[in-house]
Amino acid sequence: MSNDQQYPYHPGGQGPEQQPQYGYGQDPRQYGQPQPQAYPDQAYPQQAYGEPAYGGQVYPDPSAGQPDQGAAQTWQGQTWDTQYQPATGSYPLPPEAHAEPVPPAPPAPAASAAEGYSAPTTVGNARITDAQRARAEGRSPVIAPGIQPAAITAVLGLLLALGAAIGSYALAVPLVLLQAVTAAGWFRLNGMWPARQGIALAFAGGLVADVALLAAGRENGPAAIIGTLGVWVLLTVVLQLRSRAGADERMQGLMATVASAALAVLAAGHLAAVPDAVTVGAVAVAAAVLVRALPLPAPVSVVAALAVAAGAGAVAGGVTDLGARGALLGLAAGVCALIGLRVASYDYPSRFVHMTAGVALPLTAAAPAVYVLGRVLT
């Protein structure tokens, strides 16, 4: 059969006189004939070549198995251009944007001498503590608590003095607060945090000592304090033996818990001491820590604090039965208070240490002097 043989085409059942004749395999769109319009509400399925057309009639591919005749069909309708390839690099790349260097954060304002703490900042790196800054700068590891903890210590000392003048149960109220702050501050001072169980155990020892003193009376004060301390040391050892931590960690926890419990029990000495001695000693401690927090040279500050403590003791002794002997008791209480304040200032302490150990240790350290000298001088 010849390739150029023509076949009649009768779409829609019309005769050859109404429709032009097209060659086999030729598209009627080449002759400008109108095409069927697609309406929006009609959808025609996609049809691959060789699949059944409308009405189920299959038109075979005439070019299958035939040599290439060099003729190409040209489509007039909208279609995809398979010959177009986008030219890469035809558009220049945008200029490279150079990042501007970030300016250094402004330095934080210097801490005032009265506060002792630097102001917080919201720019630059995260705010470092005064202890971290002092360690980085190679300064002394001793950082005094400052005026705020001293003021709290003074208020707590006055409460102790007032409670002692009223009675034992009134004295027990600020004493319990002192013991709680002492237990928490000692653990934090030793770098152990959180240590809720150890703090609770040490604080419970102080409470047991208070109850024993209230039950046994001041006359049996030493026995109540020593007995409570012995029981609590044994209890602490047993609890540490049951711990699953390493040997070093258990030893560190044992020492910190025993020391914290000992300090909390030691603070109960205010409850065992003579009420007048508690009044004089608490007033002297309050005066000493306030003077020590003033911005004075260290030697001058120490001498001034001890002198004020002795003077405050003499004044408070004049109100009580101690009289002028209150100056000696006030001086001794002031020395113990400065020792406790020094301990709370050591090894780059944090603000939390200052607000706990820095508040409680001056009054706690003065308890033995108040008890012993109160017995001797009265």
The 8 nearest C-alpha neighbors of each residue, nearest first, counted from 0:
[[1, 2, 4, 3, 5, 61, 6, 65],
 [2, 0, 3, 4, 5, 23, 6, 65],
 [1, 3, 4, 0, 5, 23, 61, 65],
 [2, 4, 1, 5, 22, 23, 0, 6],
 [5, 3, 1, 2, 6, 22, 23, 0],
 [4, 6, 22, 23, 3, 7, 21, 20],
 [7, 5, 23, 8, 22, 4, 21, 20],
 [6, 8, 20, 9, 5, 21, 15, 22],
 [7, 9, 20, 10, 6, 21, 15, 18],
 [8, 10, 13, 12, 14, 11, 15, 7],
 [11, 9, 12, 13, 8, 18, 14, 15],
 [10, 12, 13, 9, 14, 8, 18, 17],
 [11, 13, 10, 9, 14, 8, 15, 18],
 [14, 12, 9, 11, 10, 17, 15, 18],
 [13, 15, 16, 17, 9, 12, 18, 10],
 [16, 14, 18, 17, 9, 19, 13, 20],
 [15, 17, 14, 18, 19, 13, 20, 9],
 [16, 18, 15, 14, 13, 19, 9, 20],
 [17, 19, 15, 16, 20, 14, 9, 13],
 [20, 18, 21, 15, 17, 16, 8, 7],
 [19, 21, 7, 8, 18, 22, 15, 6],
 [22, 20, 23, 19, 25, 8, 27, 5],
 [21, 23, 5, 25, 24, 6, 20, 4],
 [22, 24, 25, 5, 6, 21, 4, 3],
 [25, 23, 22, 26, 61, 60, 21, 62],
 [26, 24, 22, 23, 27, 21, 29, 72],
 [25, 27, 28, 29, 24, 21, 30, 72],
 [26, 28, 29, 30, 32, 25, 21, 31],
 [29, 27, 31, 30, 26, 32, 75, 34],
 [28, 30, 27, 31, 26, 75, 32, 74],
 [31, 29, 28, 32, 27, 26, 21, 33],
 [32, 30, 28, 29, 33, 27, 34, 75],
 [31, 33, 30, 28, 27, 34, 29, 26],
 [34, 32, 31, 35, 28, 27, 36, 30],
 [35, 33, 36, 32, 28, 27, 31, 37],
 [36, 34, 37, 33, 38, 32, 28, 27],
 [35, 37, 34, 38, 33, 39, 41, 43],
 [38, 36, 35, 39, 41, 42, 43, 40],
 [37, 39, 41, 40, 36, 42, 35, 43],
 [40, 38, 41, 37, 42, 36, 43, 35],
 [39, 41, 38, 42, 37, 43, 36, 44],
 [42, 40, 38, 39, 43, 37, 44, 36],
 [43, 41, 44, 40, 39, 38, 37, 45],
 [42, 44, 45, 41, 37, 46, 53, 38],
 [45, 43, 46, 42, 47, 41, 53, 52],
 [44, 46, 43, 47, 42, 48, 50, 52],
 [47, 45, 44, 48, 50, 52, 51, 49],
 [48, 46, 50, 49, 45, 51, 52, 44],
 [47, 49, 50, 46, 60, 58, 59, 51],
 [48, 50, 59, 47, 58, 57, 60, 51],
 [49, 51, 48, 47, 57, 52, 46, 58],
 [52, 50, 57, 55, 56, 49, 53, 58],
 [53, 51, 55, 56, 57, 54, 50, 46],
 [54, 52, 55, 51, 56, 57, 46, 50],
 [53, 55, 56, 52, 51, 57, 58, 50],
 [54, 56, 51, 53, 52, 57, 50, 58],
 [57, 55, 51, 52, 54, 58, 53, 50],
 [56, 58, 51, 52, 50, 59, 55, 49],
 [59, 57, 49, 56, 60, 51, 52, 50],
 [58, 60, 49, 61, 57, 48, 63, 50],
 [59, 61, 62, 63, 49, 58, 48, 24],
 [62, 60, 63, 59, 24, 65, 64, 23],
 [61, 63, 65, 60, 64, 66, 67, 24],
 [64, 62, 61, 65, 60, 59, 66, 67],
 [63, 65, 62, 66, 61, 60, 67, 59],
 [66, 64, 62, 63, 67, 61, 68, 2],
 [67, 65, 68, 64, 62, 63, 69, 2],
 [66, 68, 69, 65, 70, 62, 64, 71],
 [69, 67, 70, 66, 65, 71, 62, 2],
 [68, 70, 67, 71, 66, 72, 65, 62],
 [69, 71, 68, 72, 67, 73, 66, 25],
 [72, 70, 73, 69, 68, 67, 74, 25],
 [71, 73, 74, 70, 25, 26, 29, 24],
 [72, 74, 75, 71, 29, 26, 76, 28],
 [75, 73, 76, 72, 29, 28, 78, 77],
 [74, 76, 73, 77, 28, 29, 78, 31],
 [77, 75, 74, 78, 28, 73, 79, 34],
 [78, 76, 75, 79, 74, 80, 73, 28],
 [77, 79, 76, 80, 74, 75, 81, 73],
 [80, 78, 81, 77, 82, 83, 76, 74],
 [81, 79, 82, 83, 78, 84, 77, 74],
 [80, 82, 83, 79, 84, 78, 85, 77],
 [81, 83, 80, 84, 79, 85, 78, 86],
 [84, 82, 81, 80, 85, 79, 86, 78],
 [83, 85, 86, 82, 81, 87, 80, 79],
 [86, 84, 87, 83, 89, 88, 82, 90],
 [87, 85, 89, 84, 88, 90, 83, 91],
 [88, 86, 89, 85, 90, 84, 91, 92],
 [87, 89, 90, 86, 91, 92, 85, 93],
 [90, 88, 87, 86, 91, 85, 92, 84],
 [91, 89, 88, 92, 87, 86, 93, 85],
 [90, 92, 93, 89, 88, 94, 87, 95],
 [91, 93, 94, 90, 88, 95, 89, 87],
 [94, 92, 95, 91, 96, 90, 88, 97],
 [93, 95, 96, 92, 91, 97, 90, 98],
 [94, 96, 97, 93, 92, 98, 91, 99],
 [97, 95, 94, 98, 93, 99, 92, 100],
 [96, 98, 99, 95, 100, 94, 93, 101],
 [99, 97, 100, 96, 101, 95, 102, 94],
 [98, 100, 97, 101, 102, 96, 103, 95],
 [101, 99, 102, 98, 103, 97, 104, 96],
 [100, 102, 99, 103, 104, 98, 123, 105],
 [101, 103, 100, 104, 105, 99, 123, 122],
 [104, 102, 105, 101, 123, 106, 100, 122],
 [103, 105, 123, 106, 102, 122, 124, 107],
 [104, 106, 103, 107, 123, 122, 102, 108],
 [107, 105, 104, 108, 109, 123, 103, 120],
 [106, 108, 109, 105, 120, 118, 117, 119],
 [109, 107, 106, 110, 118, 117, 120, 119],
 [108, 110, 117, 107, 111, 118, 106, 116],
 [111, 109, 117, 116, 115, 112, 108, 118],
 [110, 112, 113, 114, 115, 109, 116, 117],
 [111, 113, 115, 114, 294, 110, 116, 145],
 [112, 114, 111, 115, 146, 294, 145, 293],
 [115, 113, 111, 116, 112, 145, 146, 110],
 [114, 116, 112, 145, 113, 110, 111, 117],
 [117, 115, 110, 114, 118, 129, 111, 350],
 [116, 118, 110, 109, 119, 115, 108, 129],
 [117, 119, 108, 120, 110, 116, 107, 109],
 [120, 118, 117, 126, 121, 107, 108, 116],
 [119, 121, 122, 126, 118, 107, 123, 125],
 [120, 122, 123, 119, 125, 126, 124, 107],
 [123, 121, 120, 104, 124, 105, 125, 126],
 [122, 124, 104, 125, 121, 103, 105, 120],
 [123, 125, 126, 122, 104, 121, 127, 120],
 [126, 124, 127, 123, 121, 122, 120, 119],
 [125, 127, 124, 120, 128, 119, 121, 123],
 [128, 126, 131, 125, 132, 129, 130, 124],
 [127, 129, 131, 130, 132, 126, 349, 117],
 [128, 130, 132, 131, 133, 116, 127, 117],
 [129, 131, 347, 133, 128, 132, 348, 349],
 [132, 130, 134, 128, 129, 133, 135, 127],
 [131, 133, 129, 135, 134, 130, 136, 128],
 [132, 134, 136, 138, 130, 135, 131, 129],
 [133, 135, 137, 131, 132, 136, 130, 138],
 [136, 134, 132, 133, 137, 131, 138, 130],
 [137, 135, 133, 134, 138, 132, 131, 139],
 [138, 136, 134, 135, 133, 139, 140, 132],
 [137, 139, 133, 136, 134, 140, 135, 141],
 [138, 140, 141, 137, 133, 142, 134, 347],
 [141, 139, 346, 347, 345, 142, 138, 134],
 [140, 142, 345, 344, 139, 346, 347, 143],
 [143, 141, 344, 347, 140, 144, 345, 348],
 [142, 144, 344, 145, 141, 341, 292, 340],
 [145, 143, 353, 357, 148, 344, 142, 146],
 [146, 144, 292, 143, 115, 147, 148, 114],
 [145, 147, 149, 292, 148, 150, 113, 114],
 [146, 148, 150, 149, 145, 151, 114, 144],
 [149, 147, 151, 358, 150, 354, 146, 152],
 [150, 148, 146, 152, 147, 151, 288, 289],
 [149, 151, 153, 147, 152, 148, 146, 154],
 [152, 150, 148, 154, 153, 149, 155, 358],
 [153, 151, 358, 149, 155, 150, 154, 156],
 [152, 154, 285, 156, 150, 151, 155, 149],
 [155, 153, 151, 157, 156, 152, 150, 158],
 [154, 156, 158, 152, 157, 153, 151, 159],
 [157, 155, 281, 153, 159, 158, 154, 285],
 [156, 158, 160, 154, 159, 155, 161, 282],
 [157, 159, 155, 161, 156, 160, 162, 154],
 [160, 158, 162, 156, 157, 161, 170, 173],
 [159, 161, 278, 157, 163, 158, 162, 281],
 [160, 162, 158, 164, 159, 163, 157, 165],
 [161, 163, 170, 169, 159, 165, 164, 160],
 [164, 162, 274, 170, 160, 166, 165, 161],
 [163, 165, 161, 162, 166, 274, 160, 278],
 [164, 166, 162, 163, 169, 161, 167, 170],
 [167, 165, 169, 163, 168, 164, 162, 170],
 [166, 168, 170, 169, 171, 163, 270, 162],
 [167, 169, 171, 170, 166, 172, 162, 213],
 [170, 168, 162, 166, 171, 167, 172, 165],
 [169, 171, 162, 167, 163, 168, 172, 159],
 [172, 170, 174, 168, 169, 173, 175, 167],
 [171, 173, 174, 170, 175, 169, 176, 168],
 [174, 172, 176, 175, 171, 159, 170, 177],
 [173, 175, 171, 177, 172, 176, 178, 170],
 [176, 174, 178, 177, 173, 172, 171, 179],
 [177, 175, 173, 179, 174, 178, 180, 172],
 [176, 178, 174, 180, 175, 179, 359, 181],
 [177, 179, 263, 181, 175, 176, 180, 182],
 [180, 178, 176, 182, 181, 177, 202, 175],
 [179, 181, 183, 177, 355, 178, 182, 184],
 [180, 182, 178, 184, 359, 179, 183, 356],
 [183, 181, 259, 179, 198, 185, 180, 184],
 [184, 182, 180, 186, 181, 185, 198, 179],
 [185, 183, 356, 355, 181, 187, 186, 182],
 [184, 186, 188, 187, 182, 183, 259, 356],
 [187, 185, 189, 191, 188, 184, 183, 255],
 [188, 186, 190, 184, 189, 191, 185, 192],
 [187, 189, 185, 186, 190, 352, 184, 348],
 [188, 190, 186, 187, 191, 185, 255, 184],
 [191, 189, 187, 188, 192, 186, 185, 193],
 [192, 190, 186, 187, 189, 193, 194, 188],
 [193, 191, 194, 187, 190, 186, 195, 189],
 [192, 194, 195, 191, 187, 186, 196, 190],
 [195, 193, 192, 197, 196, 198, 191, 186],
 [194, 196, 198, 197, 199, 193, 192, 200],
 [197, 195, 199, 198, 194, 200, 201, 193],
 [196, 198, 200, 194, 199, 195, 256, 201],
 [199, 197, 195, 201, 200, 182, 196, 183],
 [198, 200, 196, 202, 197, 201, 203, 195],
 [199, 201, 197, 203, 198, 202, 196, 204],
 [202, 200, 260, 204, 198, 203, 199, 259],
 [203, 201, 199, 205, 204, 200, 179, 182],
 [202, 204, 206, 200, 205, 201, 199, 207],
 [205, 203, 201, 207, 202, 206, 260, 264],
 [204, 206, 264, 263, 208, 202, 203, 207],
 [205, 207, 203, 209, 208, 204, 210, 202],
 [206, 208, 204, 210, 209, 205, 211, 203],
 [209, 207, 211, 205, 206, 210, 227, 224],
 [210, 208, 206, 212, 207, 211, 267, 213],
 [209, 211, 213, 207, 212, 208, 214, 206],
 [212, 210, 208, 214, 209, 213, 223, 215],
 [213, 211, 215, 209, 214, 216, 210, 220],
 [214, 212, 210, 216, 211, 215, 209, 167],
 [213, 215, 211, 212, 216, 210, 209, 217],
 [216, 214, 212, 213, 219, 211, 217, 220],
 [215, 217, 212, 218, 213, 219, 214, 220],
 [218, 216, 271, 220, 219, 212, 272, 215],
 [217, 219, 216, 220, 215, 271, 221, 212],
 [220, 218, 217, 222, 221, 216, 215, 223],
 [219, 221, 217, 271, 223, 222, 218, 212],
 [222, 220, 224, 223, 219, 225, 271, 218],
 [221, 223, 225, 220, 224, 219, 226, 227],
 [224, 222, 220, 226, 221, 225, 211, 212],
 [225, 223, 221, 227, 226, 222, 208, 228],
 [226, 224, 228, 222, 227, 223, 221, 229],
 [227, 225, 229, 223, 228, 224, 222, 230],
 [228, 226, 230, 224, 229, 225, 208, 223],
 [227, 229, 225, 231, 226, 230, 224, 232],
 [230, 228, 226, 232, 231, 227, 225, 233],
 [231, 229, 233, 227, 232, 228, 234, 226],
 [230, 232, 234, 228, 233, 229, 235, 227],
 [231, 233, 235, 229, 234, 230, 257, 228],
 [234, 232, 236, 230, 231, 235, 237, 229],
 [235, 233, 231, 237, 232, 236, 230, 238],
 [234, 236, 232, 238, 233, 237, 231, 239],
 [237, 235, 239, 233, 234, 238, 240, 232],
 [238, 236, 240, 234, 235, 239, 233, 241],
 [237, 239, 235, 241, 240, 236, 234, 242],
 [238, 240, 242, 236, 241, 237, 249, 235],
 [241, 239, 237, 238, 242, 236, 249, 243],
 [242, 240, 238, 239, 243, 237, 236, 244],
 [241, 243, 239, 240, 244, 238, 249, 245],
 [244, 242, 241, 245, 240, 249, 239, 246],
 [245, 243, 242, 249, 248, 246, 247, 239],
 [246, 244, 248, 247, 249, 243, 242, 250],
 [245, 247, 249, 248, 250, 244, 251, 243],
 [248, 246, 250, 249, 245, 251, 244, 252],
 [247, 249, 251, 245, 250, 246, 252, 244],
 [248, 250, 252, 246, 251, 247, 253, 244],
 [251, 249, 253, 247, 252, 248, 246, 254],
 [250, 252, 248, 254, 253, 249, 255, 247],
 [251, 253, 249, 255, 250, 254, 256, 248],
 [254, 252, 250, 256, 251, 255, 249, 257],
 [253, 255, 257, 251, 256, 252, 258, 250],
 [254, 256, 252, 258, 253, 257, 259, 251],
 [257, 255, 259, 253, 258, 254, 197, 252],
 [256, 258, 260, 254, 259, 255, 232, 261],
 [259, 257, 261, 255, 260, 256, 254, 262],
 [260, 258, 256, 262, 182, 261, 257, 201],
 [261, 259, 201, 263, 257, 262, 258, 204],
 [262, 260, 258, 264, 259, 263, 265, 257],
 [261, 263, 265, 259, 264, 260, 266, 258],
 [262, 264, 205, 178, 260, 266, 265, 261],
 [265, 263, 205, 261, 267, 266, 262, 208],
 [266, 264, 262, 267, 263, 268, 261, 366],
 [265, 267, 363, 268, 263, 264, 366, 262],
 [266, 268, 265, 269, 264, 270, 209, 208],
 [269, 267, 271, 266, 270, 366, 265, 272],
 [270, 268, 272, 267, 271, 366, 277, 266],
 [269, 271, 268, 267, 272, 167, 170, 171],
 [272, 270, 217, 268, 220, 269, 212, 267],
 [273, 271, 370, 269, 270, 268, 274, 373],
 [272, 274, 276, 275, 373, 277, 271, 370],
 [275, 273, 163, 277, 276, 272, 278, 164],
 [276, 274, 278, 277, 273, 319, 279, 320],
 [275, 277, 373, 279, 273, 278, 274, 369],
 [278, 276, 274, 280, 275, 279, 281, 269],
 [277, 279, 160, 275, 276, 281, 280, 163],
 [280, 278, 276, 312, 315, 282, 277, 281],
 [279, 281, 283, 277, 329, 282, 332, 278],
 [280, 282, 156, 284, 278, 283, 279, 160],
 [283, 281, 285, 279, 280, 284, 157, 156],
 [284, 282, 308, 329, 280, 286, 311, 312],
 [285, 283, 287, 281, 333, 286, 282, 336],
 [284, 286, 153, 282, 283, 287, 288, 156],
 [285, 287, 283, 289, 284, 288, 308, 282],
 [286, 288, 304, 284, 308, 290, 289, 285],
 [289, 287, 291, 149, 290, 285, 286, 292],
 [288, 290, 292, 286, 291, 149, 287, 285],
 [291, 289, 304, 287, 292, 293, 288, 286],
 [290, 292, 288, 300, 289, 304, 293, 287],
 [291, 293, 146, 145, 289, 290, 288, 294],
 [292, 294, 290, 291, 295, 289, 146, 113],
 [295, 293, 112, 292, 113, 296, 300, 291],
 [294, 296, 300, 293, 297, 299, 291, 292],
 [297, 295, 299, 298, 300, 294, 301, 293],
 [296, 298, 300, 299, 301, 295, 291, 302],
 [299, 297, 301, 300, 296, 302, 295, 303],
 [298, 300, 302, 296, 297, 301, 303, 295],
 [299, 301, 297, 303, 291, 298, 295, 302],
 [302, 300, 304, 298, 303, 299, 297, 305],
 [303, 301, 299, 305, 304, 300, 306, 298],
 [302, 304, 306, 300, 301, 305, 299, 307],
 [305, 303, 287, 301, 290, 307, 302, 306],
 [306, 304, 308, 302, 307, 303, 333, 330],
 [307, 305, 303, 309, 308, 304, 302, 310],
 [306, 308, 310, 304, 309, 305, 311, 303],
 [309, 307, 283, 305, 287, 311, 329, 306],
 [310, 308, 330, 326, 329, 312, 306, 307],
 [309, 311, 307, 313, 312, 308, 326, 306],
 [310, 312, 314, 308, 283, 313, 309, 307],
 [313, 311, 329, 326, 325, 309, 315, 279],
 [312, 314, 326, 325, 316, 310, 323, 311],
 [313, 315, 311, 317, 316, 312, 310, 318],
 [314, 316, 312, 318, 279, 317, 313, 311],
 [317, 315, 322, 325, 321, 313, 319, 318],
 [316, 318, 322, 314, 315, 319, 313, 323],
 [317, 319, 315, 316, 314, 320, 322, 321],
 [318, 320, 316, 317, 321, 275, 322, 315],
 [321, 319, 322, 316, 318, 275, 317, 377],
 [322, 320, 316, 325, 324, 319, 323, 317],
 [321, 323, 316, 317, 324, 320, 325, 319],
 [324, 322, 325, 313, 326, 316, 321, 317],
 [325, 323, 326, 322, 321, 327, 328, 316],
 [324, 326, 316, 313, 312, 328, 323, 327],
 [327, 325, 313, 309, 312, 329, 324, 328],
 [328, 326, 330, 329, 325, 324, 331, 309],
 [327, 329, 325, 331, 326, 330, 332, 372],
 [328, 330, 312, 309, 326, 283, 332, 327],
 [331, 329, 309, 333, 327, 328, 332, 308],
 [332, 330, 328, 334, 333, 329, 327, 335],
 [331, 333, 365, 329, 335, 330, 334, 280],
 [334, 332, 336, 330, 284, 331, 308, 335],
 [333, 335, 331, 337, 336, 332, 330, 338],
 [336, 334, 365, 338, 332, 333, 364, 337],
 [335, 337, 361, 333, 339, 338, 334, 365],
 [338, 336, 340, 334, 339, 335, 341, 333],
 [339, 337, 341, 335, 340, 336, 342, 334],
 [338, 340, 361, 360, 342, 336, 341, 337],
 [339, 341, 337, 343, 338, 342, 361, 357],
 [340, 342, 344, 338, 339, 343, 337, 345],
 [341, 343, 339, 344, 340, 345, 338, 360],
 [342, 344, 357, 340, 341, 356, 345, 339],
 [345, 343, 143, 142, 341, 141, 342, 348],
 [344, 346, 141, 342, 343, 347, 140, 348],
 [347, 345, 140, 348, 141, 344, 142, 130],
 [348, 346, 130, 140, 345, 141, 142, 349],
 [349, 347, 346, 352, 130, 344, 345, 142],
 [348, 350, 352, 351, 130, 353, 347, 128],
 [349, 351, 353, 352, 354, 348, 144, 116],
 [350, 352, 354, 349, 353, 355, 187, 184],
 [353, 351, 349, 355, 356, 350, 354, 184],
 [352, 354, 357, 144, 350, 351, 355, 356],
 [353, 355, 351, 352, 148, 357, 358, 350],
 [356, 354, 184, 352, 358, 180, 357, 353],
 [355, 357, 184, 359, 352, 358, 360, 343],
 [356, 358, 353, 343, 355, 354, 359, 144],
 [357, 359, 152, 355, 148, 356, 354, 360],
 [358, 360, 356, 181, 362, 361, 357, 177],
 [359, 361, 339, 363, 356, 362, 364, 357],
 [362, 360, 336, 339, 364, 340, 363, 359],
 [361, 363, 365, 360, 364, 359, 336, 366],
 [364, 362, 360, 266, 365, 366, 361, 359],
 [365, 363, 361, 335, 362, 366, 360, 339],
 [364, 366, 335, 332, 362, 363, 368, 367],
 [365, 367, 369, 268, 363, 368, 364, 269],
 [368, 366, 370, 369, 365, 371, 268, 364],
 [369, 367, 371, 370, 365, 366, 372, 332],
 [368, 370, 366, 367, 373, 372, 371, 276],
 [369, 371, 272, 367, 373, 368, 372, 366],
 [372, 370, 368, 374, 373, 369, 367, 375],
 [373, 371, 375, 374, 369, 368, 376, 370],
 [372, 374, 276, 370, 371, 376, 375, 369],
 [375, 373, 371, 372, 377, 376, 370, 273],
 [374, 376, 372, 373, 377, 371, 370, 369],
 [375, 377, 373, 372, 374, 324, 321, 328],
 [376, 374, 375, 373, 321, 320, 372, 273]]
